[in-house]
Amino acid sequence: MQFLRSFLFNILFYATLVIVFILAIPTLFLPNKSTLICGKILAFKIIFLLRLVLGIKVNFSGIENLKKHKKFFVASAHQSLLETFILQAPLQYPIFILKKELLKIPLFGWYLKKIGSIEIIRDTTTKENLNFFQKIKENIEKSNRPLLIFPQGTRVKFGERLPFKKGAGRIYEALNLPCVPVALNTGKVWPKNSFLRFDYDINISFLDPIEPGLDKNIFIKDLEDKIYSSIEKLN
């Protein structure tokens, strides 16, 4: 039964992505807001699929922490593909940082570029990377949208403690904005490199903001402690 439900969810999940991507093609020629709205619609569709097929509820807590500051950025744990979509439900059109290669994917890459995603070439020093942090700052100031980063740099298994990337500290330093940490347990539902989907309710917790002004290394340590200690408390 678990295999069949996982198979059905996988089919419907990717079919939903394809359908929304195709239906959203006209937004590529319209103002950016129309494409951003499609991203939020997709988030709610996936939340609905989780409930319909797997019987999973998605619970958001700490939403009030998103309202404590007018401008902020979000640093989330990263355990599955799910949070890259469903975090768009409570967040107000987040800006993503992503690998430049993703922008080359037909349709998907076009949408990412249209919504103002910021690309980076990993593990290399290029002319494009030199002004990377300045580009982030300018983008945030112009768009008035929150930045969403995944400081672990890759998906990790639920309960695994991977050190956070130093780039998160440099972003914190460059933006000089409060950071809202996010703890979640999506890895229990969609484990890394697993075909099976498990029927645990998804809990996503927006934690108390970390105020600006800390040394970037202290910030990274504080961020790690807050997120990992909160994940341990999630069901």
TITORPA-6327 format. One record per residue (C-alpha): residue number from 1; residue in three letters; x, y, z. Coordinates in pm, 1 decimal, padded with zeros to 6 digits, m for minus. Example, Ala and Ser with C-alpha at 12.3 -4.5 7.8 and 13.67 -1.06 7.14 Angstrom:
% residues 2
num->1	residu->ALA	x->01230.0	y->m00450.0	z->00780.0
num->2	residu->SER	x->01367.0	y->m00106.0	z->00714.0
***
This chain:
% residues 235
num->1	residu->MET	x->00000.0	y->00000.0	z->00000.0
num->2	residu->GLN	x->00281.1	y->00240.0	z->00087.6
num->3	residu->PHE	x->00449.0	y->00170.7	z->m00245.8
num->4	residu->LEU	x->00125.6	y->00232.8	z->m00437.3
num->5	residu->ARG	x->00050.8	y->00556.4	z->m00253.4
num->6	residu->SER	x->00407.0	y->00674.0	z->m00307.0
num->7	residu->PHE	x->00384.9	y->00587.9	z->m00675.4
num->8	residu->LEU	x->00054.6	y->00773.1	z->m00711.9
num->9	residu->PHE	x->00184.9	y->01078.0	z->m00526.7
num->10	residu->ASN	x->00500.8	y->01090.1	z->m00738.3
num->11	residu->ILE	x->00300.7	y->01072.2	z->m01060.0
num->12	residu->LEU	x->00055.7	y->01342.6	z->m00950.5
num->13	residu->PHE	x->00332.6	y->01562.3	z->m00806.2
num->14	residu->TYR	x->00536.2	y->01577.5	z->m01124.5
num->15	residu->ALA	x->00224.5	y->01591.3	z->m01342.7
num->16	residu->THR	x->00108.4	y->01893.4	z->m01142.6
num->17	residu->LEU	x->00442.3	y->02064.1	z->m01198.5
num->18	residu->VAL	x->00424.6	y->02006.1	z->m01573.2
num->19	residu->ILE	x->00061.9	y->02121.4	z->m01600.8
num->20	residu->VAL	x->00120.4	y->02439.3	z->m01399.9
num->21	residu->PHE	x->00438.2	y->02515.7	z->m01596.0
num->22	residu->ILE	x->00249.9	y->02480.9	z->m01925.7
num->23	residu->LEU	x->m00053.2	y->02680.6	z->m01814.0
num->24	residu->ALA	x->00173.7	y->02954.9	z->m01679.8
num->25	residu->ILE	x->00353.5	y->03013.0	z->m02012.0
num->26	residu->PRO	x->00154.2	y->03334.3	z->m02083.8
num->27	residu->THR	x->00288.6	y->03482.9	z->m01758.8
num->28	residu->LEU	x->00634.5	y->03489.7	z->m01915.3
num->29	residu->PHE	x->00507.0	y->03783.4	z->m02121.0
num->30	residu->LEU	x->00315.9	y->03951.0	z->m01839.3
num->31	residu->PRO	x->00433.4	y->04144.3	z->m01529.9
num->32	residu->ASN	x->00644.4	y->03944.4	z->m01283.1
num->33	residu->LYS	x->00362.0	y->03938.8	z->m01027.1
num->34	residu->SER	x->00160.5	y->03699.2	z->m01244.1
num->35	residu->THR	x->00443.9	y->03442.1	z->m01244.5
num->36	residu->LEU	x->00492.7	y->03483.0	z->m00869.7
num->37	residu->ILE	x->00122.9	y->03413.4	z->m00812.5
num->38	residu->CYS	x->00158.2	y->03088.1	z->m01008.7
num->39	residu->GLY	x->00433.0	y->02982.3	z->m00767.3
num->40	residu->LYS	x->00204.3	y->03040.2	z->m00470.5
num->41	residu->ILE	x->m00080.4	y->02851.1	z->m00640.1
num->42	residu->LEU	x->00157.7	y->02559.9	z->m00701.3
num->43	residu->ALA	x->00250.2	y->02558.6	z->m00332.2
num->44	residu->PHE	x->m00113.7	y->02518.7	z->m00227.1
num->45	residu->LYS	x->m00174.0	y->02249.5	z->m00491.4
num->46	residu->ILE	x->00114.3	y->02043.3	z->m00352.3
num->47	residu->ILE	x->m00015.2	y->02089.1	z->00002.0
num->48	residu->PHE	x->m00352.6	y->01963.8	z->m00123.2
num->49	residu->LEU	x->m00189.9	y->01661.5	z->m00293.9
num->50	residu->LEU	x->m00008.5	y->01566.8	z->00025.3
num->51	residu->ARG	x->m00340.4	y->01566.1	z->00210.8
num->52	residu->LEU	x->m00536.8	y->01391.8	z->m00064.7
num->53	residu->VAL	x->m00297.6	y->01110.7	z->m00152.7
num->54	residu->LEU	x->m00087.6	y->01055.8	z->00160.1
num->55	residu->GLY	x->m00321.8	y->01190.7	z->00427.6
num->56	residu->ILE	x->m00055.6	y->01438.5	z->00538.2
num->57	residu->LYS	x->m00132.5	y->01774.0	z->00697.1
num->58	residu->VAL	x->00110.2	y->02062.9	z->00656.6
num->59	residu->ASN	x->00127.8	y->02265.5	z->00979.4
num->60	residu->PHE	x->00289.7	y->02609.7	z->00990.0
num->61	residu->SER	x->00382.3	y->02757.5	z->01328.2
num->62	residu->GLY	x->00553.1	y->03081.6	z->01425.3
num->63	residu->ILE	x->00393.2	y->03276.1	z->01138.8
num->64	residu->GLU	x->00393.8	y->03578.8	z->01368.2
num->65	residu->ASN	x->00773.8	y->03586.0	z->01340.5
num->66	residu->LEU	x->00735.2	y->03680.6	z->00974.0
num->67	residu->LYS	x->00553.1	y->03996.2	z->01080.5
num->68	residu->LYS	x->00800.6	y->04131.0	z->01336.3
num->69	residu->HIS	x->01006.9	y->04312.9	z->01073.4
num->70	residu->LYS	x->00917.2	y->04477.1	z->00745.5
num->71	residu->LYS	x->01234.6	y->04349.0	z->00582.1
num->72	residu->PHE	x->01407.8	y->04021.6	z->00665.0
num->73	residu->PHE	x->01547.9	y->03707.9	z->00506.8
num->74	residu->VAL	x->01467.7	y->03342.8	z->00574.1
num->75	residu->ALA	x->01716.5	y->03059.7	z->00634.6
num->76	residu->SER	x->01554.2	y->02718.6	z->00616.0
num->77	residu->ALA	x->01660.2	y->02362.7	z->00682.5
num->78	residu->HIS	x->01663.3	y->02160.8	z->00360.1
num->79	residu->GLN	x->01553.1	y->01796.8	z->00367.3
num->80	residu->SER	x->01350.6	y->01744.9	z->00050.2
num->81	residu->LEU	x->01217.7	y->01902.4	z->m00267.2
num->82	residu->LEU	x->00891.9	y->01979.5	z->m00087.9
num->83	residu->GLU	x->01000.4	y->02290.9	z->00102.3
num->84	residu->THR	x->01121.6	y->02465.3	z->m00213.0
num->85	residu->PHE	x->00756.7	y->02474.5	z->m00315.4
num->86	residu->ILE	x->00541.8	y->02478.3	z->m00002.4
num->87	residu->LEU	x->00738.0	y->02755.6	z->00171.8
num->88	residu->GLN	x->00595.2	y->02983.6	z->m00096.5
num->89	residu->ALA	x->00254.2	y->02945.6	z->00070.7
num->90	residu->PRO	x->00328.1	y->03149.5	z->00388.0
num->91	residu->LEU	x->00609.8	y->03362.5	z->00244.7
num->92	residu->GLN	x->00536.5	y->03669.8	z->00036.0
num->93	residu->TYR	x->00696.7	y->03577.6	z->m00297.8
num->94	residu->PRO	x->01046.7	y->03478.2	z->m00179.9
num->95	residu->ILE	x->01362.0	y->03534.8	z->m00384.9
num->96	residu->PHE	x->01567.6	y->03220.5	z->m00440.0
num->97	residu->ILE	x->01942.3	y->03169.9	z->m00474.1
num->98	residu->LEU	x->02020.9	y->02884.0	z->m00708.9
num->99	residu->LYS	x->02278.3	y->02714.8	z->m00928.3
num->100	residu->LYS	x->02315.6	y->02885.6	z->m01265.2
num->101	residu->GLU	x->02259.9	y->02551.3	z->m01439.2
num->102	residu->LEU	x->01895.8	y->02547.7	z->m01324.1
num->103	residu->LEU	x->01820.4	y->02852.2	z->m01539.5
num->104	residu->LYS	x->01896.2	y->02645.2	z->m01849.0
num->105	residu->ILE	x->01610.0	y->02400.2	z->m01785.8
num->106	residu->PRO	x->01326.8	y->02468.1	z->m02034.7
num->107	residu->LEU	x->01022.4	y->02636.5	z->m01878.0
num->108	residu->PHE	x->01138.3	y->02579.5	z->m01517.9
num->109	residu->GLY	x->01452.0	y->02786.0	z->m01570.9
num->110	residu->TRP	x->01260.2	y->03052.9	z->m01757.9
num->111	residu->TYR	x->01021.9	y->03095.8	z->m01463.6
num->112	residu->LEU	x->01308.4	y->03107.6	z->m01215.1
num->113	residu->LYS	x->01468.5	y->03387.1	z->m01414.6
num->114	residu->LYS	x->01139.0	y->03571.6	z->m01455.1
num->115	residu->ILE	x->01074.2	y->03584.5	z->m01079.5
num->116	residu->GLY	x->01416.0	y->03735.9	z->m01012.3
num->117	residu->SER	x->01606.0	y->03434.0	z->m00880.3
num->118	residu->ILE	x->01974.5	y->03501.8	z->m00817.6
num->119	residu->GLU	x->02216.1	y->03257.4	z->m00977.1
num->120	residu->ILE	x->02559.9	y->03155.9	z->m00854.5
num->121	residu->ILE	x->02834.7	y->02943.6	z->m01005.2
num->122	residu->ARG	x->02941.7	y->02713.4	z->m00722.9
num->123	residu->ASP	x->03297.4	y->02634.3	z->m00614.7
num->124	residu->THR	x->03461.8	y->02882.7	z->m00846.6
num->125	residu->THR	x->03563.2	y->03246.9	z->m00863.3
num->126	residu->THR	x->03417.6	y->03426.4	z->m01161.5
num->127	residu->LYS	x->03339.8	y->03783.0	z->m01256.4
num->128	residu->GLU	x->02971.3	y->03703.1	z->m01198.7
num->129	residu->ASN	x->03036.1	y->03574.0	z->m00846.3
num->130	residu->LEU	x->03246.7	y->03870.7	z->m00738.8
num->131	residu->ASN	x->02945.6	y->04101.3	z->m00699.4
num->132	residu->PHE	x->02715.1	y->03822.2	z->m00582.4
num->133	residu->PHE	x->02639.8	y->03961.2	z->m00235.5
num->134	residu->GLN	x->02593.7	y->04313.2	z->m00368.0
num->135	residu->LYS	x->02350.7	y->04175.8	z->m00626.4
num->136	residu->ILE	x->02148.3	y->04010.4	z->m00350.1
num->137	residu->LYS	x->02132.8	y->04332.0	z->m00149.2
num->138	residu->GLU	x->02020.3	y->04540.5	z->m00447.7
num->139	residu->ASN	x->01758.5	y->04283.5	z->m00544.3
num->140	residu->ILE	x->01610.1	y->04277.4	z->m00193.7
num->141	residu->GLU	x->01599.4	y->04656.9	z->m00171.3
num->142	residu->LYS	x->01427.5	y->04696.9	z->m00510.3
num->143	residu->SER	x->01176.0	y->04413.9	z->m00485.4
num->144	residu->ASN	x->01074.2	y->04440.4	z->m00118.5
num->145	residu->ARG	x->01052.5	y->04058.9	z->m00113.0
num->146	residu->PRO	x->01219.5	y->03824.6	z->00141.4
num->147	residu->LEU	x->01522.7	y->03622.4	z->00041.7
num->148	residu->LEU	x->01497.4	y->03246.0	z->00102.5
num->149	residu->ILE	x->01821.0	y->03052.9	z->00151.0
num->150	residu->PHE	x->01907.9	y->02693.8	z->00244.9
num->151	residu->PRO	x->02231.9	y->02729.3	z->00445.1
num->152	residu->GLN	x->02302.0	y->02355.0	z->00447.6
num->153	residu->GLY	x->02365.1	y->02388.8	z->00074.0
num->154	residu->THR	x->02203.7	y->02055.3	z->m00010.9
num->155	residu->ARG	x->01928.0	y->01824.5	z->00108.8
num->156	residu->VAL	x->02010.3	y->01630.9	z->00426.2
num->157	residu->LYS	x->01838.3	y->01344.7	z->00604.0
num->158	residu->PHE	x->01604.8	y->01419.7	z->00892.1
num->159	residu->GLY	x->01814.9	y->01434.7	z->01208.0
num->160	residu->GLU	x->02146.8	y->01474.0	z->01024.0
num->161	residu->ARG	x->02359.6	y->01769.6	z->01139.4
num->162	residu->LEU	x->02545.8	y->01904.4	z->00839.1
num->163	residu->PRO	x->02754.3	y->02219.8	z->00907.4
num->164	residu->PHE	x->02604.6	y->02529.9	z->00749.7
num->165	residu->LYS	x->02781.0	y->02698.8	z->00460.0
num->166	residu->LYS	x->02982.7	y->03010.8	z->00538.0
num->167	residu->GLY	x->02803.4	y->03194.4	z->00255.7
num->168	residu->ALA	x->02496.7	y->03226.6	z->00479.5
num->169	residu->GLY	x->02705.6	y->03434.9	z->00718.8
num->170	residu->ARG	x->02826.1	y->03657.9	z->00437.5
num->171	residu->ILE	x->02466.7	y->03711.0	z->00323.0
num->172	residu->TYR	x->02366.1	y->03801.7	z->00679.3
num->173	residu->GLU	x->02655.9	y->04047.9	z->00696.3
num->174	residu->ALA	x->02584.8	y->04201.9	z->00353.9
num->175	residu->LEU	x->02209.8	y->04243.6	z->00401.1
num->176	residu->ASN	x->02225.5	y->04367.4	z->00761.5
num->177	residu->LEU	x->01870.7	y->04238.1	z->00809.5
num->178	residu->PRO	x->01701.1	y->04011.6	z->01063.1
num->179	residu->CYS	x->01706.1	y->03641.1	z->00975.2
num->180	residu->VAL	x->01407.2	y->03415.0	z->01039.6
num->181	residu->PRO	x->01528.3	y->03054.0	z->01085.4
num->182	residu->VAL	x->01303.4	y->02769.0	z->00971.0
num->183	residu->ALA	x->01296.7	y->02419.1	z->01120.4
num->184	residu->LEU	x->01104.6	y->02142.4	z->00944.0
num->185	residu->ASN	x->01064.4	y->01766.7	z->00918.5
num->186	residu->THR	x->00993.9	y->01714.4	z->00546.2
num->187	residu->GLY	x->01276.3	y->01460.1	z->00535.9
num->188	residu->LYS	x->01055.8	y->01218.1	z->00731.4
num->189	residu->VAL	x->00798.4	y->01231.4	z->00451.7
num->190	residu->TRP	x->01031.7	y->01245.2	z->00151.8
num->191	residu->PRO	x->01373.0	y->01108.3	z->00257.4
num->192	residu->LYS	x->01673.2	y->01194.4	z->00045.9
num->193	residu->ASN	x->01722.6	y->00951.3	z->m00245.6
num->194	residu->SER	x->01408.2	y->00756.6	z->m00159.1
num->195	residu->PHE	x->01118.7	y->00663.5	z->m00387.3
num->196	residu->LEU	x->00885.6	y->00600.7	z->m00095.0
num->197	residu->ARG	x->00680.2	y->00874.3	z->00072.1
num->198	residu->PHE	x->00586.3	y->00830.7	z->00437.6
num->199	residu->ASP	x->00269.5	y->00955.1	z->00605.8
num->200	residu->TYR	x->00407.1	y->01183.5	z->00877.4
num->201	residu->ASP	x->00243.6	y->01523.0	z->00917.0
num->202	residu->ILE	x->00474.3	y->01800.5	z->00800.0
num->203	residu->ASN	x->00561.8	y->02058.0	z->01065.1
num->204	residu->ILE	x->00727.6	y->02381.0	z->00956.4
num->205	residu->SER	x->00829.4	y->02621.7	z->01229.5
num->206	residu->PHE	x->00933.6	y->02984.3	z->01178.3
num->207	residu->LEU	x->01160.4	y->03063.4	z->01473.6
num->208	residu->ASP	x->01237.6	y->03389.6	z->01651.2
num->209	residu->PRO	x->01438.2	y->03622.5	z->01424.4
num->210	residu->ILE	x->01811.9	y->03659.3	z->01470.9
num->211	residu->GLU	x->01873.9	y->04031.5	z->01475.4
num->212	residu->PRO	x->02145.5	y->04192.5	z->01258.9
num->213	residu->GLY	x->02478.8	y->04307.4	z->01396.9
num->214	residu->LEU	x->02637.5	y->03979.6	z->01506.8
num->215	residu->ASP	x->02972.9	y->03859.1	z->01380.9
num->216	residu->LYS	x->02900.9	y->03634.9	z->01080.7
num->217	residu->ASN	x->03063.6	y->03330.8	z->01246.0
num->218	residu->ILE	x->02859.9	y->03378.2	z->01563.0
num->219	residu->PHE	x->02549.9	y->03414.0	z->01346.3
num->220	residu->ILE	x->02617.6	y->03081.4	z->01171.0
num->221	residu->LYS	x->02664.4	y->02903.1	z->01503.7
num->222	residu->ASP	x->02346.8	y->03059.5	z->01645.1
num->223	residu->LEU	x->02151.9	y->02969.8	z->01330.2
num->224	residu->GLU	x->02269.6	y->02607.8	z->01340.2
num->225	residu->ASP	x->02183.8	y->02572.3	z->01707.7
num->226	residu->LYS	x->01836.5	y->02722.6	z->01667.6
num->227	residu->ILE	x->01740.8	y->02513.9	z->01364.3
num->228	residu->TYR	x->01887.6	y->02180.0	z->01474.4
num->229	residu->SER	x->01758.2	y->02202.7	z->01831.4
num->230	residu->SER	x->01410.5	y->02288.0	z->01698.1
num->231	residu->ILE	x->01416.2	y->02000.2	z->01446.9
num->232	residu->GLU	x->01479.8	y->01758.5	z->01735.2
num->233	residu->LYS	x->01150.6	y->01871.6	z->01890.1
num->234	residu->LEU	x->00945.1	y->01818.0	z->01574.0
num->235	residu->ASN	x->00739.9	y->01502.0	z->01535.6
***
